[in-house]
Amino acid sequence: QVRLQESGPGLVKPSQTLSLTCTVSGSSITATYFYWHWIRQSPGKGLEWIGMISYSGDVYASPALKNRTTISLDTSTNQFTLQVNSVTPEDTAVYFCARDPTSGLDTWGQGTLVTVSS
């Protein structure tokens, strides 16, 4: 059974860094041709793709966010991470991680709400 679980602080102050970890069970993050995504959802914007990292460590990010976004693999713990710098209240959203075995996003985490507020 494949399971993805987001974790990290639920409250971040403006101008600080949002940091989340996706813990993956039942599927290796280094498996060939697998891709690991971050997506967020807010009432005003709906679903927004943040970026992804490949099994080999190549990173692709949304043009709207790439200047503030870092995605990394931690192979020792079978996790991948998201960092969004210089956050504002517009970054408030439910953040999801998801697996993509090339054929599409087949497994999602349950999502975690991150609120940016002072």
N, C-alpha and C positions, 0 to 999 in steps of 0.2 A: 504494500500500500504506500503510495506516494503522499507525503504530507509536507506542506509549506506553512511556516508560522512566522509572522512578522513580530518584531519586538523592538522596544525603544521607548524613550520618554514620550508621553502624551501631550506635554505642554512645552513649548519652546518660546523664548522671548524674541521679539523683533531684533533683527541684525545678527542674531546668533546662528548656530549651525544645527540643522535638523539631521539627526543620525538614526538610522534604522538598520536592523539586521534581519535577514530572512534565513531561518534555519530549515534546511531541507533534509527530510528523512525518506529513505526508500529509493533514492535516485542520486547518483553521483553528479556533482556539478561539473566534473571534468569529462563526463561521457561525451564521446565524439558527436558533434553536430547538434548539441543541446544549447539552448540559449535561455538566459535568465533575465526576466523583465521586472521593472518597477512601473506601476501605473497608479494614478490617484484619481479620486472622484470627489467632486464638490457639487452642491445644488446648482450653482450658477453656471458651471463650466461642463458638468457631466464628466465622462471619462476622459482622462488626459494621459497619454503615454509619456513617461518621463525618460526612459532609456532602457538599455539592455547591455548585458555583457555575455560574450560567447564563452564556450567551454575552454577556449584557449586564452581568454583574457582580453579580447578585443572589445572595446567599449563604443557604443553608439548612443547618442543622446539627442533629445529634442532640441532643435535650434533655439527654442525659446528658453531653454533651461541649461544648455550645455556649459555655459560660462560659469554657472554656479553649482554644477552637479559633478559628483564623483561616484563611480560605481566600481566595486572591487570584489574579487573572489578571495575567500579564505579557505584554501583546500584542506588545511589541517583540521578544520571543524565542519567542513561541508556546509559553509554558509556563504552568502553574498550580502553586501552591504550597500547602503545608499547614504550619501551625504549631500545636503543642499545647504549652501552657504547663504548668508545675508538674507535670511527669511523675512517675509512681511506677512501681514494677516491674509494676503491673497494666497499664501501657501497652505492655509488651513484646508485640510481635506482628509478623507480616508485613504490611506496608502496601502496598496496591495503589492505583493510579489507574486510572480507566476512563472511557470515552466513552459518552455516551448521546444518540443523535440523536432523542430523544423516544420512540422506539419500544422502548427498552430498552438495557441496557448491552451493546454489541456488540463492544467492543474493550477489552482489559485489558492493563496492563503485566504484567511477569513477577513483580512483587512484590519487596520488599526487607525484610529482617529488621532491625528496630530493637530493640535490647536496652537496657533501662533498668536500670542497675546501677552501684553505686559501686566 
